[in-house]
Amino acid sequence: MFKEFKEFALKGNVIDLAIGFVIGAAFGKIVTSLVSDVIMPPIGLLLGRVDFNNLFLNLSHTYYPTLAAAKAAGAATINYGTFINTVIDFLIIAFVIFLIIRQVNRWTKKPGPPPEVTTKDCPYCLSKIPVKAAKCAFCTSAV
């Protein structure tokens, strides 16, 4: 059983999957930083200096000026600003993956139509003869 597991784990596909997972996790961090540090601040500025990370719905009856203060107090909140950031992260990652898959599909060669059959074997002498032949040119048998 250990030998089978070792063969499975050391196959190229499993190692490729692990490398892809690590690169994907790093890419996710880059996209999260892009969204929260580059994309959302200008959008928040255009919407009247809104910090999307501080958009939350307080479910308790106490006022908290920021999400961090509400979390520190243990208040129940619905963090819809963080959710908006996460949705934008997802859309960017999904779009980039779509572009990558689209390019990979262009690189992979698609099989063309099968070649046209122009010859067949004579059932008597097994020589190659044209498909439309009525007699074998080698043994003169009717085919």
Secondary structure, DSSP 4 states (H G I P E B T S, - for coil): -HHHHHHHHTSHHHHHHHHHHHHHHHHHHHHHHIIIIIIHHHHHHHTTS--GGG--EE-SSS--SSHHHHHHHT--EE-HHHHHHHHHHHHHHHHHHHHHHHHHHHHSPPP-PPPPP-EEE-TTT--EEETT-SB-TTT--B-
